[in-house]
Amino acid sequence: MTYSPQRPSKENKVSSTVLTSVHALTPPTSSKPSMLKVEKTYRFDPHTDLIGQGGFGSVYKAYDENLGIHVALKKYSGNMPNKYSLFEEIKRVIQLNHTNLVRYYDAFEIKGDATFADKIQVGVMELVNGGDLLAFLKSRPSTEQIREVLVGILHGLGYLHAKGIIHRDLKPENILLQKDGSKLTAKIADFGISKVIGQGSGTGASSLVIGSVEYMAPEQFNQQRYGRNGTLSTNLDLWSLGAIIYEAFSGSAPFGKTTEGVPRDEVMRNILDKDDIDFTKVPEPFRSIVKRCLVRDANQRARSVDELLGLLGQNAGNATEVQNFRVSTGAIGGTTVMRNGGSNLGATPANANKEEFIRGLHEQRELQEKRFYPGALIPILTAIAGIAFFFSKVTILGNAAQTTLWTIPSIFCAAMALINLISLFIRRFKYKFEYVTYMASFVVLFYFLVQGMMNLHYLKLKAEHGITMQFATSDFAQLYPYVGGGLIVFSIVAALISWRRQG
């Protein structure tokens, strides 16, 4: 089918572009296959009907003059990799039919004119009237509205995943909302870099790291390390969904956004390294969903939409709309797997999913505790170094003056405390006891730092006024062990409370 742009007649005063198609009709007597003459017309104004624009193309509201309905025309901009084709995108999804997916109707190629450049691919899609999720979230919706939208997204993803399709670019801008009175229906859009499981990297540019980095799963950067058994799986989209839900309630993306000034490389590092996410900003049951989604190892992440629907107390049966589709839910590291098949898909009660979720958290926590992170030794090593230097000052400094014997160890302890402080801000905590070790290290180093400074003061008093004082009899030496011990106990209690809240 060949389409060519035409300008409206002079009688039509509305500035618009008309896309029409004409096929030549092969005579029946010809040996070639018969061809039917078809004319299809879409009318739109490229200036006033632009409804969306991104790195890969532009979307216009257009009027289908044959059917008398409004549609959306997606014009591919040519900024995608050479392997990408709008036709290939539409081939993957044109047969999909689900309430929570944007429908694709047709695709064609137009010749260049003043409106479009040379040979531009255009897709014809369902027109959605309620804007995207990003604008919706900025309107400060209620928790119930967010729940309604989230359930729709989950059902749409469940249908996609049942067909073996990974979206790979799920983000607020790619979730559109259809308004029908007070009802909102979420519709997943833009399948430009989607991937069909089992197909090679040539389809959809799957070998390239492309998409919106803020919502990309770790396995999109390192498939072998973070992928499910070293490969991409449908729960890749669940990571993106977790980031979207977190942003919906907290008002900020969990790993930063390039549109807010955070460099792209820093966002990538945060996705791969950041652990101090404040989940308390997200209310239950959404918090449990986010925690199951934002798990770096895809083997330990939520494996299916049905598990997440269970946490919401929803029946997951409508998510896939296919028969005999088997799905694993609630599994962490492959240790606990529940399977439902056929018409019983997703029939597991919500409380069973929650119990399995809690078990999974304990298993994940045990895995973390078994790993060794050298950075956790920093406060212990700095405290030991400060103590050792202080008690070995005569051996280390030799016959130095008394003032030097107290000054240098004090400076050394201050340096060790500074290292602790820097580590506090730079390191990502892995263990629930690390705050305790830092507090203990600060308490010890501060004690020897003050001891050195007070002894310097006593030396000055003795030299100038002949007054002799001993550090051991000072109020500081008498009271500080109780104060320091109290601080350590306080840090232990605070760490336990914090751990319980995060768990």
Order of alpha helices (4+ residues) and beta strands (2+ residues): beta-beta-beta-beta-beta-beta-alpha-beta-beta-alpha-alpha-beta-beta-beta-beta-alpha-alpha-alpha-alpha-alpha-beta-beta-alpha-alpha-alpha-alpha-alpha-alpha
